[in-house]
Amino acid sequence: MTSRTSRRQFFETALVAGFPAIVPSSVLGKAAPSNLIQVGQIGCGRIGRSHDMPETLKYGDVARIVAVCDLDTVRLADGKTFVETYYAGKFGSGKYADVKTFGDYREMLADKSIDAVCISTPDHWHAQPAIEAALAGKDIYLQKPASLTIAEGRAMADAVKRTGRILQLGSQQRSDIQFRLACELVRNGRIGKLKEIFIGLPVDPPGGEERAMPVPSNLNYDAWLGSTPMVPYTEQRVHAQSADPKVRYDRPGWLRLEQFGAGMITGWGAHHIDIAHWAMGTEHSGPVEIVADARFPTKGLWNVHGPFHVRARYANGVTLYISEKYPNGLRFIGEDGWIWVTRGRYTAGRSNALDASDLKILSSGIKDGEVHLHASPQNDHHLDWLASIRTRKEPVAPVEAGHRSCTACLLAHAAMKLGRALKWDPAGERFVNDDQANALLTRKQRAPYGVDHVLAART
């Protein structure tokens, strides 16, 4: 056995055991960067800065962020400083490599020293860079929702599976113990036959300023719009250009525009619907019928849905209800009881994060021989991703599950827009005898951007 092989096995054993590998210098050696997963960060905005970069940085003995990319040169510089300041504090000045910067993620993907990328971009820039990363041989952490359209999501899932890459969707609730336990209890029949699921989501307010503004010199606006239509720049369509980082990294306006996403039905829905699918075991399927109504703004820049109600029926007989009127979380109702789960601090027994109609349901535990779902090491989503990169085993939130969760969200959005019941074929991923609805599976892509352009260039 070579020393390189033994070091690799050390990493794999440590990660699978459920703790970050704290590797002594006698094992790694100061000049052994190949033992670390070299990560490139694509997108240095709000979610990258507040979540994805910090969650990767804390495992500096397993992986290193070696490059950052952003279309905004101010954010790009901020991202480089953010990473280097962290490493200087942890390892000491001069004990880490300078972080590379890229204004075009495709140049980052061409860097063969980078093993994996974390994609923390706006929703309309999810599927394309994920496909290109897979084709470039990189493993991927991708923020949810998986894609802007169902067709994009299918192309992405196929590309990832075809190339054998690891992709972890940013559906981090799967790594939270209370969500996994709730799903295991439902799957193992603790509330009897599952009948209904109620999901509560927030909604976004209308508003936003439509006045056209000059494009800031630090932003590549054409590339930022990507495959979506060219529209005049206004700050509340994109993100704040404030000199104050607290404002600059506040919640961006694009989240409230249908040009770039579908609003909270995908924003939060991708999290909670994903958990509903996990509990039902329908991760490679979806609803067979869906109906929805919603109120949409009639003025202002922001135009995603407001108050709404969705009803989706699955082939297993379960009916899923989604509305902003329900508390934020999921309530599973079976013939013999109910389970409630949401975000928050988990404590054994009843809590705000996990509750049930009978405390015995929560204390029953999951026995040998019953369904045990994937448990992320240390209940940490990014560590689970890094572990999967080492072991080449599927992560807790794999690409197909992420695509199907996003699909259910987009089906709900289609039903909102059309205002009538829709029948869906999960196997064929088409609406049944409904050309108008099937037209919503794709969007026209503005050249030279878009998944279609990438795939056409490969044929």
Secondary structure, 3 states (H helix, E strand, C coil): CCHHHHHHHHHHHHHHCCCCCCCCHHHHCCCCHHHCEEEEEECCCHHHHHHHHHHHHCCCCCEEEEEEECCEHHHHHHHHHHHHHHHHHHHCCCCCCCCEEECCHHHHHCCCCCCEEEECCCHHHCHHHHHHHHHCCCEEEECCCCCCCHHHHHHHHHHHHHHCCCEEECCHHHHCHHHHHHHHHHHCCCCCCEEEEEEECCCCCCECCCCCCCCCCCECHHHHHCCCCCCCCCHHHCCCCCCCHHHHCCCCHHHHCCCCCCCHHHHCHHHHHHHHHHHHCCCCCCCCEEEEEECCCCCCCECCCCCEEEEEECCCCCEEEEECCCCCEEEEEECCEEEEECCCCCCCCCCCCEEECCHHHHHCCCCCCCCCCCCCHHHCHHHHHHHHHHHCCCCCCCHHHHHHHHHHHHHHHHHHHHCCCEEEECCCCEECCCHHHHHHHCCCCCCCCCHHHHHHHHC
